[in-house]
Amino acid sequence: YMRQALALEPTLPEARVMEHAIALLFDWDWAGAETARRRFLASPVGDFDPQFARAMAVELWALGRPTEALQLARRTRELDPRSPFLAVLEADYLLRSDQFDAAITLYEYAIGVDVQNVNAYFGLAEARQRQGRFDEAIEARRQAHAVAGDDRLAPLFATAKGEAGYRRIDEAWVRMQLDMLKERERTKYVSPLDFARTYAQLGEKDLTFKYLDAAFVDRSPGLVFLKADRAWDNVRDDPRFAAAIRQVGLP
């Protein structure tokens, strides 16, 4: 269907976005993804929704090029500077580039525009945590869960203090995610990559690689983020993880 769309309208931005997604997420065709990105970004300003460029920034981040990802996220936000969604996008790349104060400014802007913006609260919490300001990080995390309508961690938030408190909250949240994945798996498909990523965060290496192997069988799209996603930090020193990165073909 993408090819039919391009045959009818060779410059259609939506089709170029899909062309890019297929090359990046499914074919692991880095040259093809770059070509599709360049074609898309050659579209005249105003001919496409600026949020489409989000996937292009994600590609650069996945390839270990955070500075270029940030530049593209910033360029995208300039097309719609009032958008809280695009503010969070740029803030995420500022955070990944260790520019914490600048990221916090944009997260707070997004919250000011849209007080229900859950992602902005989570980003703010991570930025404060990375700065070592753990009590502020805990408060931002509490607000994130409150906005999401999730009070399951309320007892922990009531007593958590400092770095140890933040780590308890983080681990409890990851274990809740694992329980939800197991429950969902009873009735529908759950990507083994979701299990692998969760077990990695818990430091359970053997289970991580059991599910990571299954993710390769399924060719899970999220495998392209192995190199960049901090969720894998606990297993990066394992030779099996280095082999997984090579299998995806990440440069």
KARAZI-V118258 format. One record per backbone hydrogen bond with DSSP energy under -1.0 kcal/mol. NH is the residue of the N-H (numbers start at 1). CO is the residue of the C=O. E is the energy in kcal/mol with one decimal. If there is no record, write none. Layout:
nh = (NH:NH)
co = (CO:CO)
e = (E:E)
This chain:
nh = (5:6:7:8:9:12:16:17:18:19:20:21:22:23:24:25:26:27:29:30:33:34:35:36:37:38:39:40:41:43:47:52:53:54:55:57:58:59:60:61:62:63:64:65:69:70:71:72:73:74:75:76:77:78:79:80:83:87:88:89:90:91:92:93:94:95:96:98:99:100:103:104:105:106:107:108:109:110:111:112:113:114:117:118:121:122:123:124:125:126:127:128:129:130:131:132:133:134:137:138:139:140:141:142:143:144:145:146:147:148:149:150:154:157:158:160:165:166:167:168:169:170:171:172:173:174:175:176:177:178:179:180:181:182:183:184:185:187:188:194:195:196:197:198:199:200:201:202:203:204:205:208:209:210:211:212:213:214:215:216:217:218:220:223:224:225:226:229:232:233:235:238:241:242:243:244:245:246:247:248:249:250)
co = (1:2:3:4:5:9:12:13:14:15:16:17:18:19:20:21:22:22:23:28:29:30:31:32:33:34:35:36:37:40:44:49:50:51:52:53:54:55:56:57:58:59:61:60:65:66:67:68:69:70:71:72:73:74:76:77:80:83:84:85:86:87:88:89:90:91:92:95:94:98:99:100:101:102:103:104:105:106:107:108:109:110:114:116:117:118:119:120:121:122:123:124:125:126:127:129:128:132:133:134:135:136:137:138:139:140:141:142:143:144:146:145:151:153:154:156:161:162:163:164:165:166:167:168:169:170:171:172:173:174:175:176:177:178:179:180:181:184:184:191:191:192:193:194:195:196:197:198:200:199:203:204:205:206:207:208:209:210:211:212:213:214:215:220:221:222:223:225:229:230:232:235:238:238:239:240:241:242:243:244:245:245)
e = (-2.3:-2.4:-2.0:-1.7:-2.6:-2.1:-1.7:-2.3:-1.7:-2.5:-2.3:-2.3:-2.5:-2.0:-2.6:-2.8:-1.3:-2.4:-2.7:-1.0:-2.5:-2.1:-2.2:-2.4:-2.5:-2.5:-2.3:-2.5:-2.7:-2.0:-2.2:-2.4:-1.2:-1.4:-1.1:-1.8:-2.1:-1.8:-1.6:-2.1:-2.7:-1.8:-1.8:-2.6:-2.1:-2.5:-2.1:-2.2:-2.5:-2.6:-2.3:-2.5:-2.2:-1.7:-1.1:-1.1:-2.0:-1.6:-2.2:-1.8:-2.3:-2.5:-2.6:-1.4:-2.1:-2.6:-2.0:-1.8:-3.0:-1.1:-2.0:-2.7:-2.1:-1.6:-2.6:-2.7:-1.7:-2.6:-2.2:-2.1:-1.8:-2.7:-1.9:-1.4:-1.3:-2.2:-2.6:-2.5:-2.4:-2.2:-2.4:-2.4:-2.3:-2.7:-1.4:-1.3:-2.6:-1.3:-2.0:-2.7:-1.9:-2.3:-2.4:-2.5:-2.3:-2.0:-2.1:-2.2:-2.8:-1.8:-1.2:-2.8:-1.6:-2.4:-1.8:-2.1:-1.8:-2.2:-2.4:-2.0:-2.0:-2.6:-2.6:-2.4:-2.4:-2.2:-2.4:-1.9:-2.2:-2.1:-2.1:-2.3:-2.2:-2.3:-2.2:-2.6:-2.2:-1.6:-1.7:-1.1:-1.0:-2.7:-2.7:-1.8:-2.8:-2.1:-1.7:-1.2:-1.2:-2.4:-1.2:-2.0:-2.5:-1.9:-2.1:-2.1:-2.1:-1.3:-2.0:-1.5:-1.4:-1.9:-2.1:-1.8:-1.5:-1.9:-1.5:-2.6:-1.6:-2.0:-1.9:-1.7:-1.6:-1.4:-2.0:-1.6:-2.2:-1.9:-2.1:-1.8:-1.2:-1.6)
